[in-house]
């Protein structure tokens, strides 16, 4: 028996209304769920974080993409892992605009005073960071990650001689691009007391963005 046109119209209207309601609910609740998950990952070792996710429609966030991402955090304890996935920017690339600001936090042997990573559209990522470290902290970190016998002895010796504990300023000012998710420096650099730091900028950036 064929469905009367009026009944078919009512069914279609109800289905359309239900779909609209689901989209509205998703727009309201999905960003909040994603924001809370990222905040929890960032503050796993202490500190506070505030995350804002924007996407239209919001269901795009379920697949890890969106229009804008904003993060601010303070007092975070971030671990640096030399074995972490090198494609740190893979998730961040899925957002049109991004801004990450971290203050008064620790990342391995580095005390972060201020870390700012921004990106708009197809522009390169802009990274600026100021912080401090010491030779003993760097030596202990390097020895521990290299799994060398007597990890930490180097730092103890440096402290004993009065050299290792001296604060060394860290300055980072560079442009980064994502090479299939991998961080690549295209301009600028990073220094510890005027000496190039090598991959330290990539390690610190990875420690933050891999928690998205």
N, CA, C and O atoms as a DFTB+ gen file, in Angstrom:
848 C
 N C O
     1  1       0.845      -1.202       0.000
     2  2       0.000       0.000       0.000
     3  2       0.873       1.242       0.000
     4  3       1.711       1.391       0.889
     5  1       0.712       2.117      -0.940
     6  2       1.562       3.302      -1.028
     7  2       1.320       4.246       0.142
     8  3       0.207       4.353       0.657
     9  1       2.388       4.928       0.552
    10  2       2.296       5.903       1.649
    11  2       1.685       7.187       1.113
    12  3       2.159       7.737       0.119
    13  1       0.621       7.671       1.778
    14  2       0.009       8.934       1.324
    15  2       1.033      10.055       1.341
    16  3       1.937      10.093       2.176
    17  1       0.860      10.976       0.384
    18  2       1.814      12.070       0.278
    19  2       1.909      12.888       1.540
    20  3       3.003      13.300       1.926
    21  1       0.758      13.140       2.212
    22  2       0.779      13.952       3.434
    23  2       1.571      13.261       4.547
    24  3       2.308      13.908       5.291
    25  1       1.405      11.901       4.654
    26  2       2.131      11.162       5.684
    27  2       3.625      11.149       5.378
    28  3       4.464      11.306       6.266
    29  1       3.933      10.957       4.094
    30  2       5.344      10.973       3.700
    31  2       5.987      12.323       4.024
    32  3       7.137      12.392       4.458
    33  1       5.227      13.384       3.804
    34  2       5.746      14.717       4.100
    35  2       6.002      14.907       5.577
    36  3       6.999      15.517       5.965
    37  1       5.088      14.375       6.427
    38  2       5.273      14.504       7.871
    39  2       6.500      13.721       8.339
    40  3       7.262      14.182       9.189
    41  1       6.677      12.508       7.756
    42  2       7.841      11.683       8.117
    43  2       9.138      12.401       7.736
    44  3      10.097      12.429       8.507
    45  1       9.147      12.984       6.523
    46  2      10.329      13.696       6.062
    47  2      10.614      14.909       6.947
    48  3      11.769      15.213       7.247
    49  1       9.541      15.601       7.363
    50  2       9.706      16.775       8.226
    51  2      10.261      16.375       9.580
    52  3      11.134      17.048      10.128
    53  1       9.741      15.253      10.127
    54  2      10.237      14.787      11.416
    55  2      11.699      14.368      11.320
    56  3      12.502      14.681      12.199
    57  1      12.036      13.660      10.251
    58  2      13.424      13.226      10.059
    59  2      14.349      14.434       9.914
    60  3      15.439      14.464      10.485
    61  1      13.902      15.429       9.145
    62  2      14.709      16.633       8.971
    63  2      14.873      17.382      10.281
    64  3      15.954      17.884      10.587
    65  1      13.771      17.457      11.072
    66  2      13.849      18.128      12.363
    67  2      14.797      17.424      13.317
    68  3      15.538      18.071      14.056
    69  1      14.771      16.074      13.298
    70  2      15.663      15.297      14.162
    71  2      17.120      15.519      13.767
    72  3      17.999      15.621      14.623
    73  1      17.363      15.594      12.456
    74  2      18.726      15.826      11.983
    75  2      19.227      17.198      12.409
    76  3      20.366      17.348      12.852
    77  1      18.362      18.196      12.269
    78  2      18.739      19.548      12.695
    79  2      19.029      19.575      14.192
    80  3      19.994      20.204      14.624
    81  1      18.199      18.895      14.988
    82  2      18.396      18.854      16.433
    83  2      19.731      18.200      16.777
    84  3      20.454      18.678      17.651
    85  1      20.056      17.101      16.084
    86  2      21.335      16.424      16.333
    87  2      22.514      17.336      16.012
    88  3      23.498      17.364      16.751
    89  1      22.417      18.083      14.911
    90  2      23.502      18.996      14.528
    91  2      23.654      20.118      15.549
    92  3      24.768      20.523      15.880
    93  1      22.523      20.615      16.042
    94  2      22.572      21.684      17.051
    95  2      23.208      21.164      18.338
    96  3      24.063      21.824      18.929
    97  1      22.781      19.971      18.767
    98  2      23.353      19.389      19.980
    99  2      24.845      19.129      19.820
   100  3      25.628      19.354      20.743
   101  1      25.230      18.648      18.632
   102  2      26.652      18.404      18.374
   103  2      27.435      19.707      18.429
   104  3      28.537      19.748      18.977
   105  1      26.870      20.777      17.860
   106  2      27.540      22.073      17.852
   107  2      27.755      22.597      19.274
   108  3      28.721      23.308      19.550
   109  1      26.840      22.231      20.161
   110  2      26.925      22.706      21.548
   111  2      27.863      21.847      22.386
   112  3      28.669      22.378      23.150
   113  1      27.768      20.522      22.251
   114  2      28.450      19.639      23.190
   115  2      29.784      19.075      22.696
   116  3      30.683      18.858      23.508
   117  1      29.942      18.832      21.406
   118  2      31.165      18.200      20.907
   119  2      32.409      19.032      21.194
   120  3      33.399      18.468      21.660
   121  1      32.418      20.355      20.939
   122  2      33.625      21.134      21.254
   123  2      34.033      21.023      22.718
   124  3      35.218      20.893      23.024
   125  1      33.060      21.074      23.621
   126  2      33.372      20.987      25.041
   127  2      34.030      19.675      25.422
   128  3      34.953      19.652      26.236
   129  1      33.560      18.581      24.836
   130  2      34.159      17.278      25.119
   131  2      35.606      17.223      24.639
   132  3      36.481      16.716      25.341
   133  1      35.855      17.753      23.427
   134  2      37.219      17.781      22.905
   135  2      38.128      18.682      23.720
   136  3      39.284      18.344      23.971
   137  1      37.606      19.829      24.133
   138  2      38.399      20.772      24.939
   139  2      38.815      20.149      26.272
   140  3      39.961      20.283      26.701
   141  1      37.872      19.467      26.916
   142  2      38.170      18.834      28.210
   143  2      39.225      17.740      28.066
   144  3      40.096      17.600      28.925
   145  1      39.148      16.963      26.978
   146  2      40.107      15.874      26.763
   147  2      41.525      16.424      26.590
   148  3      42.477      15.886      27.155
   149  1      41.660      17.501      25.804
   150  2      42.985      18.100      25.590
   151  2      43.509      18.706      26.888
   152  3      44.686      18.550      27.213
   153  1      42.647      19.395      27.629
   154  2      43.050      19.990      28.905
   155  2      43.563      18.922      29.869
   156  3      44.550      19.140      30.572
   157  1      42.894      17.770      29.903
   158  2      43.318      16.681      30.787
   159  2      44.696      16.161      30.398
   160  3      45.521      15.873      31.265
   161  1      44.945      16.042      29.101
   162  2      46.240      15.527      28.660
   163  2      47.365      16.522      28.978
   164  3      48.457      16.126      29.384
   165  1      47.087      17.801      28.790
   166  2      48.108      18.823      29.051
   167  2      48.435      18.928      30.538
   168  3      49.584      19.183      30.897
   169  1      47.455      18.737      31.395
   170  2      47.647      18.927      32.838
   171  2      47.862      17.612      33.577
   172  3      47.693      17.545      34.795
   173  1      48.228      16.588      32.859
   174  2      48.426      15.270      33.471
   175  2      49.430      15.327      34.623
   176  3      49.278      14.612      35.614
   177  1      50.452      16.172      34.497
   178  2      51.480      16.295      35.531
   179  2      51.382      17.618      36.283
   180  3      52.379      18.115      36.807
   181  1      50.191      18.182      36.333
   182  2      49.981      19.413      37.068
   183  2      49.757      20.606      36.160
   184  3      49.911      20.527      34.941
   185  1      49.386      21.720      36.792
   186  2      49.154      22.952      36.044
   187  2      47.702      23.139      35.653
   188  3      46.835      22.335      35.996
   189  1      47.459      24.209      34.932
   190  2      46.108      24.513      34.449
   191  2      46.184      24.806      32.951
   192  3      47.200      25.293      32.454
   193  1      45.101      24.503      32.242
   194  2      45.052      24.742      30.801
   195  2      43.635      25.093      30.395
   196  3      42.663      24.614      30.980
   197  1      43.538      25.934      29.385
   198  2      42.237      26.297      28.826
   199  2      42.301      26.124      27.317
   200  3      43.204      26.643      26.660
   201  1      41.340      25.394      26.777
   202  2      41.340      25.059      25.351
   203  2      40.041      25.520      24.710
   204  3      38.966      25.376      25.293
   205  1      40.145      26.072      23.516
   206  2      38.966      26.465      22.738
   207  2      39.051      25.827      21.358
   208  3      40.030      26.016      20.636
   209  1      38.015      25.069      20.997
   210  2      37.923      24.435      19.684
   211  2      36.751      25.027      18.920
   212  3      35.659      25.185      19.466
   213  1      36.983      25.356      17.650
   214  2      35.911      25.890      16.821
   215  2      35.861      25.117      15.507
   216  3      36.883      24.901      14.855
   217  1      34.655      24.706      15.134
   218  2      34.471      23.988      13.870
   219  2      33.012      24.071      13.464
   220  3      32.118      23.961      14.304
   221  1      32.774      24.264      12.180
   222  2      31.418      24.269      11.638
   223  2      31.384      23.359      10.411
   224  3      32.018      23.656       9.399
   225  1      30.642      22.249      10.500
   226  2      29.902      21.756      11.666
   227  2      30.847      21.167      12.717
   228  3      31.957      20.744      12.393
   229  1      30.407      21.142      13.964
   230  2      31.248      20.696      15.064
   231  2      31.619      19.218      14.965
   232  3      32.624      18.793      15.535
   233  1      30.813      18.428      14.243
   234  2      31.106      16.991      14.139
   235  2      32.455      16.747      13.468
   236  3      33.006      15.651      13.576
   237  1      32.997      17.756      12.772
   238  2      34.334      17.600      12.182
   239  2      35.378      17.322      13.248
   240  3      36.389      16.670      12.987
   241  1      35.126      17.824      14.460
   242  2      36.076      17.614      15.550
   243  2      36.222      16.140      15.911
   244  3      37.261      15.721      16.421
   245  1      35.179      15.357      15.645
   246  2      35.248      13.929      15.929
   247  2      36.281      13.240      15.054
   248  3      36.781      12.172      15.406
   249  1      36.605      13.842      13.920
   250  2      37.631      13.313      13.019
   251  2      38.934      14.101      13.146
   252  3      39.835      13.961      12.318
   253  1      39.028      14.940      14.202
   254  2      40.275      15.630      14.494
   255  2      40.558      16.843      13.654
   256  3      41.720      17.233      13.538
   257  1      39.547      17.471      13.052
   258  2      39.782      18.667      12.247
   259  2      38.828      19.769      12.692
   260  3      37.776      19.497      13.271
   261  1      39.209      21.033      12.411
   262  2      38.360      22.143      12.806
   263  2      38.837      23.449      12.199
   264  3      39.805      23.483      11.440
   265  1      38.140      24.523      12.544
   266  2      38.467      25.839      12.002
   267  2      39.560      26.537      12.803
   268  3      40.437      27.181      12.229
   269  1      39.510      26.410      14.132
   270  2      40.473      27.122      14.970
   271  2      40.708      26.377      16.278
   272  3      39.812      25.731      16.821
   273  1      41.934      26.485      16.764
   274  2      42.339      25.889      18.030
   275  2      43.109      26.925      18.827
   276  3      44.068      27.512      18.327
   277  1      42.695      27.151      20.064
   278  2      43.400      28.076      20.951
   279  2      43.673      27.379      22.280
   280  3      42.777      26.785      22.880
   281  1      44.922      27.460      22.729
   282  2      45.323      26.816      23.975
   283  2      46.139      27.799      24.807
   284  3      47.034      28.469      24.292
   285  1      45.825      27.878      26.088
   286  2      46.676      28.592      27.031
   287  2      46.908      27.686      28.222
   288  3      45.988      27.007      28.678
   289  1      48.137      27.669      28.733
   290  2      48.448      26.800      29.857
   291  2      49.524      27.400      30.730
   292  3      50.345      28.194      30.269
   293  1      49.518      27.017      31.995
   294  2      50.510      27.521      32.939
   295  2      50.773      26.468      34.007
   296  3      49.867      25.741      34.415
   297  1      52.022      26.395      34.452
   298  2      52.371      25.435      35.491
   299  2      52.375      24.000      35.027
   300  3      52.236      23.093      35.848
   301  1      52.528      23.761      33.739
   302  2      52.483      22.402      33.195
   303  2      53.810      21.678      33.415
   304  3      54.872      22.301      33.451
   305  1      53.735      20.375      33.558
   306  2      54.925      19.539      33.637
   307  2      54.954      18.629      32.422
   308  3      54.298      17.588      32.407
   309  1      55.714      19.017      31.400
   310  2      55.731      18.290      30.128
   311  2      56.977      17.414      30.035
   312  3      58.084      17.861      30.338
   313  1      56.792      16.189      29.624
   314  2      57.910      15.260      29.481
   315  2      58.425      15.295      28.049
   316  3      57.642      15.286      27.099
   317  1      59.746      15.335      27.901
   318  2      60.363      15.268      26.575
   319  2      60.761      13.834      26.307
   320  3      61.446      13.207      27.115
   321  1      60.331      13.318      25.170
   322  2      60.588      11.923      24.819
   323  2      61.207      11.868      23.436
   324  3      60.569      12.232      22.449
   325  1      62.454      11.411      23.362
   326  2      63.147      11.334      22.078
   327  2      62.527      10.295      21.157
   328  3      62.779      10.305      19.952
   329  1      61.719       9.398      21.712
   330  2      61.117       8.326      20.920
   331  2      59.692       8.642      20.476
   332  3      59.042       7.795      19.864
   333  1      59.188       9.849      20.773
   334  2      57.817      10.167      20.404
   335  2      57.653      10.238      18.889
   336  3      58.620      10.425      18.150
   337  1      56.414      10.083      18.449
   338  2      56.076      10.117      17.031
   339  2      56.626      11.389      16.390
   340  3      56.281      12.487      16.827
   341  1      57.472      11.271      15.366
   342  2      58.060      12.464      14.748
   343  2      57.044      13.324      13.996
   344  3      57.338      14.477      13.677
   345  1      55.854      12.787      13.707
   346  2      54.846      13.562      12.972
   347  2      53.984      14.371      13.936
   348  3      52.763      14.222      13.998
   349  1      54.671      15.235      14.687
   350  2      54.005      15.975      15.756
   351  2      52.931      16.915      15.246
   352  3      51.948      17.160      15.945
   353  1      53.095      17.452      14.034
   354  2      52.153      18.444      13.514
   355  2      50.969      17.820      12.780
   356  3      50.122      18.537      12.247
   357  1      50.907      16.494      12.748
   358  2      49.883      15.821      11.944
   359  2      48.474      16.246      12.365
   360  3      47.630      16.515      11.511
   361  1      48.214      16.310      13.678
   362  2      46.886      16.702      14.156
   363  2      46.693      18.210      14.076
   364  3      45.608      18.679      13.733
   365  1      47.732      18.970      14.388
   366  2      47.625      20.427      14.368
   367  2      47.345      20.943      12.962
   368  3      46.677      21.964      12.797
   369  1      47.849      20.244      11.951
   370  2      47.644      20.647      10.555
   371  2      46.173      20.628      10.154
   372  3      45.799      21.259       9.166
   373  1      45.337      19.919      10.899
   374  2      43.929      19.779      10.531
   375  2      43.082      20.965      10.959
   376  3      41.875      20.994      10.715
   377  1      43.717      21.951      11.602
   378  2      43.006      23.170      11.991
   379  2      43.447      24.332      11.114
   380  3      44.624      24.470      10.783
   381  1      42.472      25.170      10.744
   382  2      42.800      26.308       9.887
   383  2      43.716      27.295      10.570
   384  3      44.720      27.712       9.991
   385  1      43.383      27.681      11.813
   386  2      44.198      28.609      12.593
   387  2      44.530      27.964      13.931
   388  3      43.749      27.172      14.457
   389  1      45.696      28.308      14.478
   390  2      46.094      27.739      15.767
   391  2      46.884      28.761      16.566
   392  3      47.672      29.533      16.020
   393  1      46.655      28.747      17.867
   394  2      47.443      29.583      18.776
   395  2      47.627      28.834      20.089
   396  3      46.657      28.450      20.742
   397  1      48.891      28.632      20.465
   398  2      49.217      27.934      21.704
   399  2      50.147      28.825      22.519
   400  3      51.214      29.218      22.047
   401  1      49.740      29.138      23.735
   402  2      50.547      29.981      24.622
   403  2      50.734      29.243      25.947
   404  3      49.762      28.941      26.639
   405  1      51.991      28.954      26.294
   406  2      52.325      28.254      27.530
   407  2      53.265      29.138      28.348
   408  3      54.240      29.665      27.813
   409  1      52.980      29.302      29.631
   410  2      53.826      30.117      30.507
   411  2      54.164      29.351      31.780
   412  3      53.441      28.446      32.197
   413  1      55.287      29.741      32.384
   414  2      55.695      29.220      33.697
   415  2      55.527      27.706      33.808
   416  3      54.857      27.211      34.715
   417  1      56.137      26.982      32.882
   418  2      55.991      25.527      32.837
   419  2      57.351      24.866      32.677
   420  3      58.346      25.531      32.389
   421  1      57.384      23.557      32.866
   422  2      58.614      22.773      32.703
   423  2      58.454      21.794      31.554
   424  3      57.408      21.166      31.393
   425  1      59.510      21.675      30.757
   426  2      59.555      20.688      29.680
   427  2      60.909      20.000      29.754
   428  3      61.902      20.508      29.232
   429  1      60.945      18.827      30.412
   430  2      62.224      18.149      30.600
   431  2      63.183      19.037      31.380
   432  3      62.848      19.489      32.475
   433  1      64.377      19.296      30.835
   434  2      65.369      20.108      31.541
   435  2      65.171      21.615      31.366
   436  3      66.007      22.402      31.809
   437  1      64.089      22.016      30.734
   438  2      63.874      23.426      30.396
   439  2      62.746      24.020      31.230
   440  3      61.681      23.422      31.378
   441  1      62.998      25.201      31.770
   442  2      61.961      25.982      32.435
   443  2      61.438      26.991      31.422
   444  3      62.170      27.880      30.988
   445  1      60.170      26.851      31.047
   446  2      59.568      27.718      30.039
   447  2      58.994      28.962      30.707
   448  3      58.091      28.864      31.538
   449  1      59.516      30.123      30.347
   450  2      58.915      31.381      30.806
   451  2      57.710      31.720      29.936
   452  3      56.634      32.053      30.433
   453  1      57.920      31.628      28.619
   454  2      56.836      31.920      27.683
   455  2      57.080      31.180      26.381
   456  3      58.158      31.276      25.795
   457  1      56.075      30.440      25.930
   458  2      56.127      29.694      24.667
   459  2      54.900      30.078      23.862
   460  3      53.774      29.976      24.349
   461  1      55.115      30.524      22.624
   462  2      53.992      30.893      21.759
   463  2      54.176      30.261      20.384
   464  3      55.205      30.446      19.734
   465  1      53.166      29.515      19.953
   466  2      53.158      28.911      18.618
   467  2      51.871      29.332      17.930
   468  3      50.779      29.059      18.429
   469  1      51.994      29.996      16.789
   470  2      50.809      30.470      16.073
   471  2      50.886      30.090      14.597
   472  3      51.964      29.911      14.031
   473  1      49.704      29.975      13.998
   474  2      49.621      29.672      12.567
   475  2      48.271      30.115      12.050
   476  3      47.249      29.913      12.706
   477  1      48.265      30.724      10.865
   478  2      47.025      31.154      10.233
   479  2      46.990      30.643       8.802
   480  3      47.901      30.897       8.014
   481  1      45.921      29.917       8.476
   482  2      45.754      29.418       7.119
   483  2      46.932      28.586       6.653
   484  3      47.338      27.625       7.307
   485  1      47.471      28.974       5.508
   486  2      48.595      28.241       4.925
   487  2      49.943      28.846       5.285
   488  3      50.974      28.414       4.770
   489  1      49.946      29.847       6.170
   490  2      51.214      30.467       6.569
   491  2      52.052      29.485       7.384
   492  3      51.505      28.549       7.969
   493  1      53.385      29.685       7.433
   494  2      54.221      28.849       8.303
   495  2      53.853      29.051       9.771
   496  3      53.273      30.073      10.139
   497  1      54.189      28.086      10.590
   498  2      54.028      28.244      12.031
   499  2      55.096      29.209      12.538
   500  3      56.246      29.150      12.104
   501  1      54.720      30.090      13.447
   502  2      55.666      31.017      14.074
   503  2      55.863      30.585      15.518
   504  3      54.902      30.479      16.279
   505  1      57.119      30.335      15.894
   506  2      57.443      29.886      17.241
   507  2      58.360      30.888      17.922
   508  3      59.374      31.301      17.360
   509  1      57.995      31.275      19.139
   510  2      58.848      32.123      19.962
   511  2      58.829      31.575      21.378
   512  3      57.761      31.287      21.919
   513  1      59.999      31.430      21.980
   514  2      60.059      30.918      23.335
   515  2      61.206      31.546      24.096
   516  3      62.277      31.790      23.542
   517  1      60.971      31.805      25.373
   518  2      62.014      32.257      26.276
   519  2      61.975      31.347      27.490
   520  3      60.903      31.028      28.004
   521  1      63.154      30.930      27.947
   522  2      63.212      30.057      29.098
   523  2      64.622      29.960      29.630
   524  3      65.512      30.690      29.194
   525  1      64.828      29.049      30.584
   526  2      66.154      28.837      31.164
   527  2      66.387      27.352      31.370
   528  3      65.444      26.566      31.465
   529  1      67.655      26.981      31.436
   530  2      68.061      25.621      31.766
   531  2      69.444      25.710      32.394
   532  3      69.942      26.809      32.639
   533  1      70.068      24.575      32.656
   534  2      71.434      24.551      33.174
   535  2      72.179      23.393      32.528
   536  3      71.561      22.451      32.031
   537  1      73.499      23.461      32.534
   538  2      74.298      22.391      31.941
   539  2      74.047      21.067      32.643
   540  3      73.992      20.023      31.993
   541  1      73.892      21.097      33.967
   542  2      73.680      19.845      34.697
   543  2      72.342      19.218      34.336
   544  3      72.250      17.999      34.187
   545  1      71.297      20.042      34.192
   546  2      69.979      19.500      33.820
   547  2      70.010      18.900      32.425
   548  3      69.436      17.836      32.191
   549  1      70.681      19.580      31.492
   550  2      70.778      19.064      30.127
   551  2      71.589      17.778      30.108
   552  3      71.239      16.828      29.406
   553  1      72.684      17.745      30.885
   554  2      73.532      16.553      30.917
   555  2      72.762      15.354      31.470
   556  3      72.870      14.249      30.939
   557  1      71.989      15.569      32.530
   558  2      71.217      14.473      33.104
   559  2      70.148      13.988      32.131
   560  3      69.912      12.787      32.002
   561  1      69.503      14.935      31.446
   562  2      68.473      14.561      30.468
   563  2      69.088      13.750      29.330
   564  3      68.552      12.712      28.941
   565  1      70.215      14.225      28.797
   566  2      70.874      13.526      27.684
   567  2      71.329      12.140      28.104
   568  3      71.148      11.171      27.365
   569  1      71.922      12.042      29.297
   570  2      72.409      10.745      29.764
   571  2      71.255       9.786      30.005
   572  3      71.339       8.608      29.657
   573  1      70.180      10.284      30.597
   574  2      69.026       9.430      30.881
   575  2      68.369       8.907      29.631
   576  3      67.989       7.737      29.576
   577  1      68.223       9.763      28.605
   578  2      67.568       9.332      27.376
   579  2      68.456       8.461      26.519
   580  3      67.967       7.652      25.730
   581  1      69.769       8.622      26.669
   582  2      70.693       7.771      25.917
   583  2      70.926       6.459      26.643
   584  3      71.616       5.579      26.129
   585  1      70.346       6.316      27.855
   586  2      70.487       5.109      28.663
   587  2      71.955       4.786      28.901
   588  3      72.377       3.633      28.817
   589  1      72.725       5.832      29.202
   590  2      74.142       5.645      29.477
   591  2      74.350       5.170      30.913
   592  3      73.585       5.556      31.797
   593  1      75.367       4.340      31.170
   594  2      75.656       3.928      32.547
   595  2      75.974       5.162      33.398
   596  3      76.648       6.084      32.939
   597  1      75.485       5.169      34.633
   598  2      75.774       6.291      35.511
   599  2      75.022       7.543      35.134
   600  3      75.539       8.649      35.295
   601  1      73.800       7.390      34.632
   602  2      72.994       8.551      34.269
   603  2      72.877       9.506      35.451
   604  3      72.548       9.091      36.562
   605  1      73.146      10.773      35.210
   606  2      73.050      11.772      36.261
   607  2      74.388      12.138      36.862
   608  3      74.507      13.194      37.484
   609  1      75.417      11.287      36.694
   610  2      76.730      11.578      37.273
   611  2      77.321      12.845      36.672
   612  3      77.940      13.652      37.365
   613  1      77.115      13.001      35.354
   614  2      77.638      14.180      34.667
   615  2      77.091      15.454      35.288
   616  3      77.833      16.405      35.536
   617  1      75.806      15.466      35.533
   618  2      75.191      16.642      36.133
   619  2      75.703      16.888      37.535
   620  3      75.907      18.037      37.926
   621  1      75.916      15.814      38.306
   622  2      76.410      15.958      39.672
   623  2      77.808      16.570      39.672
   624  3      78.109      17.444      40.485
   625  1      78.662      16.104      38.754
   626  2      80.019      16.639      38.651
   627  2      79.981      18.122      38.293
   628  3      80.717      18.922      38.869
   629  1      79.123      18.486      37.343
   630  2      79.024      19.882      36.937
   631  2      78.540      20.753      38.085
   632  3      79.017      21.873      38.267
   633  1      77.594      20.238      38.857
   634  2      77.117      20.988      40.020
   635  2      78.228      21.156      41.050
   636  3      78.372      22.222      41.649
   637  1      79.004      20.109      41.250
   638  2      80.078      20.135      42.244
   639  2      81.135      21.170      41.887
   640  3      81.676      21.840      42.766
   641  1      81.426      21.298      40.600
   642  2      82.435      22.265      40.174
   643  2      81.887      23.685      40.158
   644  3      82.639      24.637      39.947
   645  1      80.597      23.832      40.376
   646  2      80.013      25.168      40.404
   647  2      79.655      25.702      39.043
   648  3      79.286      26.870      38.918
   649  1      79.755      24.874      38.008
   650  2      79.470      25.325      36.647
   651  2      78.086      24.880      36.215
   652  3      77.351      25.639      35.585
   653  1      77.734      23.654      36.551
   654  2      76.521      23.058      36.011
   655  2      75.238      23.720      36.431
   656  3      74.272      23.712      35.668
   657  1      75.186      24.305      37.634
   658  2      73.931      24.853      38.112
   659  2      73.622      26.256      37.647
   660  3      72.561      26.786      37.976
   661  1      74.496      26.867      36.907
   662  2      74.280      28.238      36.439
   663  2      73.148      28.295      35.423
   664  3      73.124      27.506      34.478
   665  1      72.210      29.222      35.609
   666  2      71.103      29.372      34.662
   667  2      71.599      29.857      33.312
   668  3      72.408      30.780      33.218
   669  1      71.096      29.215      32.276
   670  2      71.435      29.594      30.907
   671  2      70.155      29.990      30.183
   672  3      69.189      29.228      30.163
   673  1      70.146      31.177      29.588
   674  2      68.957      31.660      28.894
   675  2      68.741      30.918      27.584
   676  3      69.686      30.639      26.845
   677  1      67.476      30.604      27.310
   678  2      67.096      29.962      26.044
   679  2      66.250      30.937      25.244
   680  3      65.286      31.503      25.759
   681  1      66.613      31.131      23.985
   682  2      65.863      32.002      23.084
   683  2      65.532      31.248      21.813
   684  3      66.416      30.696      21.159
   685  1      64.257      31.227      21.466
   686  2      63.816      30.588      20.223
   687  2      62.955      31.570      19.445
   688  3      62.025      32.170      19.985
   689  1      63.274      31.719      18.196
   690  2      62.492      32.593      17.318
   691  2      62.624      32.041      15.912
   692  3      63.659      32.224      15.271
   693  1      61.602      31.376      15.426
   694  2      61.758      30.672      14.154
   695  2      60.422      30.465      13.445
   696  3      59.345      30.612      14.024
   697  1      60.542      30.122      12.185
   698  2      59.395      29.724      11.374
   699  2      59.495      28.221      11.125
   700  3      60.565      27.690      10.829
   701  1      58.353      27.552      11.254
   702  2      58.303      26.107      11.068
   703  2      57.253      25.757      10.020
   704  3      56.260      26.465       9.855
   705  1      57.487      24.670       9.326
   706  2      56.469      24.131       8.427
   707  2      56.290      22.659       8.745
   708  3      57.152      22.025       9.353
   709  1      55.165      22.135       8.325
   710  2      54.873      20.721       8.517
   711  2      55.216      19.965       7.237
   712  3      54.652      20.230       6.175
   713  1      56.132      19.038       7.352
   714  2      56.517      18.190       6.233
   715  2      55.901      16.813       6.457
   716  3      56.523      15.919       7.030
   717  1      54.643      16.665       5.984
   718  2      53.888      15.436       6.218
   719  2      53.802      15.160       7.718
   720  3      53.941      14.020       8.162
   721  1      53.571      16.227       8.493
   722  2      53.447      16.097       9.939
   723  2      54.745      16.287      10.691
   724  3      54.726      16.516      11.900
   725  1      55.863      16.199      10.012
   726  2      57.165      16.366      10.658
   727  2      57.535      17.851      10.734
   728  3      57.296      18.607       9.792
   729  1      58.117      18.257      11.861
   730  2      58.497      19.650      12.061
   731  2      59.774      19.955      11.291
   732  3      60.778      19.254      11.422
   733  1      59.720      21.014      10.483
   734  2      60.917      21.434       9.743
   735  2      61.098      22.937       9.908
   736  3      60.183      23.718       9.647
   737  1      62.292      23.331      10.343
   738  2      62.609      24.745      10.548
   739  2      62.994      25.361       9.210
   740  3      63.864      24.842       8.511
   741  1      62.348      26.465       8.854
   742  2      62.654      27.122       7.582
   743  2      63.345      28.469       7.772
   744  3      63.958      28.997       6.844
   745  1      63.242      29.022       8.980
   746  2      63.815      30.347       9.215
   747  2      64.060      30.535      10.702
   748  3      63.277      30.061      11.524
   749  1      65.147      31.226      11.057
   750  2      65.450      31.491      12.456
   751  2      66.133      30.307      13.108
   752  3      66.636      29.412      12.429
   753  1      66.148      30.310      14.437
   754  2      66.806      29.242      15.166
   755  2      66.591      29.382      16.654
   756  3      65.840      30.245      17.108
   757  1      67.259      28.522      17.416
   758  2      67.157      28.544      18.870
   759  2      68.555      28.464      19.468
   760  3      69.440      27.805      18.921
   761  1      68.742      29.142      20.594
   762  2      70.058      29.216      21.215
   763  2      69.951      29.085      22.721
   764  3      68.970      29.509      23.333
   765  1      70.988      28.485      23.312
   766  2      71.163      28.479      24.756
   767  2      72.432      29.257      25.040
   768  3      73.529      28.829      24.681
   769  1      72.279      30.403      25.686
   770  2      73.422      31.280      25.979
   771  2      74.227      31.568      24.714
   772  3      75.457      31.623      24.750
   773  1      73.525      31.750      23.598
   774  2      74.176      32.096      22.342
   775  2      74.671      30.929      21.524
   776  3      75.205      31.118      20.431
   777  1      74.500      29.702      22.044
   778  2      74.955      28.502      21.328
   779  2      73.740      27.790      20.739
   780  3      72.758      27.569      21.447
   781  1      73.788      27.421      19.432
   782  2      72.656      26.726      18.808
   783  2      72.260      25.477      19.598
   784  3      73.118      24.731      20.070
   785  1      70.946      25.260      19.735
   786  2      70.454      24.168      20.583
   787  2      70.154      22.873      19.830
   788  3      69.788      21.879      20.458
   789  1      70.295      22.855      18.523
   790  2      69.973      21.637      17.793
   791  2      68.478      21.358      17.801
   792  3      67.687      22.255      17.509
   793  1      68.066      20.116      18.132
   794  2      66.642      19.738      18.016
   795  2      65.793      20.110      19.223
   796  3      64.647      19.667      19.309
   797  1      66.306      20.906      20.160
   798  2      65.551      21.194      21.377
   799  2      64.206      21.848      21.077
   800  3      63.206      21.526      21.719
   801  1      64.170      22.758      20.115
   802  2      62.910      23.433      19.777
   803  2      61.871      22.427      19.306
   804  3      60.707      22.511      19.696
   805  1      62.279      21.478      18.472
   806  2      61.350      20.477      17.981
   807  2      60.847      19.585      19.114
   808  3      59.675      19.208      19.140
   809  1      61.747      19.245      20.059
   810  2      61.355      18.396      21.177
   811  2      60.309      19.067      22.052
   812  3      59.317      18.443      22.430
   813  1      60.530      20.345      22.375
   814  2      59.597      21.060      23.234
   815  2      58.257      21.235      22.524
   816  3      57.202      21.042      23.129
   817  1      58.299      21.600      21.239
   818  2      57.061      21.771      20.465
   819  2      56.295      20.458      20.394
   820  3      55.074      20.439      20.550
   821  1      57.004      19.364      20.159
   822  2      56.358      18.048      20.088
   823  2      55.701      17.676      21.410
   824  3      54.601      17.123      21.431
   825  1      56.388      17.986      22.527
   826  2      55.856      17.646      23.847
   827  2      54.500      18.299      24.086
   828  3      53.669      17.766      24.821
   829  1      54.276      19.460      23.460
   830  2      53.009      20.170      23.641
   831  2      51.958      19.681      22.655
   832  3      50.861      19.290      23.054
   833  1      52.296      19.702      21.357
   834  2      51.262      19.446      20.352
   835  2      50.862      17.969      20.278
   836  3      49.788      17.657      19.764
   837  1      51.693      17.060      20.776
   838  2      51.300      15.652      20.748
   839  2      50.228      15.339      21.789
   840  3      49.703      14.226      21.824
   841  1      49.902      16.315      22.634
   842  2      48.853      16.111      23.615
   843  2      47.511      16.659      23.148
   844  3      46.560      16.740      23.926
   845  1      47.442      17.034      21.876
   846  2      46.178      17.543      21.335
   847  2      45.209      16.370      21.102
   848  3      44.084      16.579      20.649
